Amino acid sequence: MDRIHVTFVSPDYAEMDAEVESTNTPAQIVASLIDEKFILPISSLDNLYYCLSVIGKTMLEEGRTLADSKVESGDRIRVSVVQRGGGGHVLPRASFSAPVRIPERRELTVDLVPIDYIDRLEEYRADQTRWETIAGIFAGGYSESLSIGPLSYPLLSQAHQ
């Protein structure tokens, strides 16, 4: 039995290097990847299954071993979720993803500042919060006094009795 070194690429583009037996079939490999928690089990009730394909070469057929499919050490094997009877189209991934843009080097510059500036900033923010609270108290009291009108007097007079 020959062992070959391959890299598996999951549906969410995670990668895992592994050494596998060349006599393994796709079903055995998928079971091993599920046991290793590299991919999640899927329900056969939904007519879904995992499809393995060697990137740049061929799809691994059920029942054929890696040796039969001419898989070599260093090959990258993509693991895809496919729907049976649906024309073999690949389903969209269930996980959330977002495009990642790496900024240019000049955009990655960091300006260092003395720690005193940060301490002063915190003092200014504390002062600002204090004055906003005091202003809110006075503004709230003033607006409350405006809301007492002639219609409120009978209610206030009953409350004091």
C-alpha positions in Angstrom: 0.0 0.0 0.0 1.4 3.3 -1.1 0.8 6.5 1.0 0.5 9.8 -0.8 0.7 13.3 0.5 -2.2 15.5 -0.6 -3.9 18.8 0.4 -7.6 18.9 0.8 -9.5 22.1 0.2 -12.9 22.4 1.9 -16.0 24.2 0.5 -15.1 27.2 2.7 -11.5 27.2 1.3 -9.9 25.8 4.5 -6.9 23.6 3.7 -5.6 20.5 5.4 -2.5 18.5 4.5 -2.8 14.7 4.9 -1.2 11.4 4.1 -3.7 8.9 2.7 -3.5 5.4 1.3 -3.6 5.2 -2.5 -6.2 2.4 -2.1 -8.8 4.7 -0.5 -12.0 5.5 -2.3 -13.7 8.9 -2.3 -16.3 7.6 0.2 -13.5 6.4 2.6 -11.8 9.8 2.3 -15.0 11.7 3.0 -15.7 9.6 6.1 -12.1 10.3 7.3 -12.5 14.1 6.7 -15.8 14.1 8.7 -14.1 12.1 11.5 -11.3 14.7 11.5 -14.0 17.5 11.7 -12.5 19.1 8.5 -16.0 18.9 6.9 -19.4 18.5 8.4 -21.7 15.5 7.8 -24.5 16.2 5.4 -27.9 14.6 5.1 -28.5 12.1 2.3 -32.2 13.0 2.6 -31.5 16.3 0.8 -29.9 14.4 -2.1 -26.6 16.0 -1.3 -23.2 14.4 -1.3 -19.5 15.3 -1.2 -17.7 15.3 -4.5 -13.8 15.1 -4.6 -11.9 16.5 -7.5 -8.2 16.9 -8.1 -7.6 20.5 -8.9 -6.4 20.9 -12.5 -7.0 17.2 -13.3 -10.1 15.2 -12.8 -13.1 14.4 -10.6 -12.7 11.3 -8.4 -15.3 8.8 -9.3 -17.1 6.7 -6.7 -15.7 3.2 -6.3 -12.4 4.0 -7.9 -9.3 4.3 -5.7 -6.9 7.2 -5.6 -4.4 5.1 -7.5 -7.0 4.3 -10.2 -7.6 8.0 -10.6 -3.8 8.7 -10.9 -3.7 10.9 -7.8 -0.1 11.8 -6.9 1.7 13.2 -3.9 1.4 17.0 -3.9 -2.0 17.1 -5.6 -4.7 19.4 -4.2 -8.1 17.8 -3.8 -11.2 20.1 -3.6 -14.1 18.9 -1.5 -17.5 20.2 -2.9 -21.1 19.7 -2.0 -23.1 18.5 -5.0 -26.8 17.7 -5.4 -27.7 14.3 -6.9 -30.0 14.5 -10.0 -29.5 18.3 -10.2 -27.3 18.3 -13.2 -24.2 18.2 -11.0 -24.2 21.8 -10.2 -22.3 22.9 -7.1 -24.5 24.4 -4.4 -23.7 27.7 -2.7 -21.8 27.5 0.6 -23.8 27.6 3.7 -21.2 29.7 5.6 -21.0 33.5 5.4 -18.1 34.9 3.5 -16.9 38.3 2.4 -14.3 39.4 -0.1 -11.0 40.3 1.4 -8.9 43.2 0.1 -5.4 43.6 1.2 -4.5 47.3 1.3 -1.4 48.6 -0.4 1.7 48.9 1.7 1.5 52.7 2.0 -2.0 52.3 3.5 -0.6 50.0 6.2 1.5 52.7 7.9 0.9 53.3 11.6 1.5 56.6 13.3 2.9 56.2 16.8 1.9 58.8 19.5 3.1 59.4 23.0 1.0 57.8 25.7 0.3 61.3 27.2 -1.8 62.1 24.2 -4.0 59.1 24.9 -4.3 60.0 28.6 -5.3 63.6 27.7 -7.9 62.3 25.2 -9.5 60.2 27.9 -9.6 63.3 30.2 -11.2 65.3 27.4 -13.8 62.6 26.8 -14.6 62.4 30.6 -15.0 66.2 30.7 -17.3 66.1 27.6 -19.4 63.4 29.1 -19.8 65.3 32.4 -20.9 68.5 30.7 -23.3 66.7 28.4 -24.9 65.1 31.4 -25.3 68.4 33.2 -26.7 70.0 30.0 -29.1 67.1 29.7 -30.4 67.6 33.2 -31.0 71.3 32.7 -32.5 70.8 29.2 -34.8 68.1 30.5 -35.9 70.2 33.4 -36.6 73.2 31.2 -38.5 71.1 28.6 -40.5 69.6 31.5 -41.5 73.0 32.8 -42.7 73.9 29.3 -45.0 70.9 29.1 -47.0 72.1 32.2 -49.8 74.1 30.7 -53.2 75.4 31.8 -54.8 71.9 31.1 -52.4 70.4 33.6 -53.3 72.6 36.6 -56.4 70.7 37.6 -54.4 67.5 37.7 -51.6 69.1 39.7 -54.1 70.6 42.2 -55.7 67.2 42.8 -52.4 65.6 43.3 -51.5 68.1 46.1 -54.8 67.5 48.0 
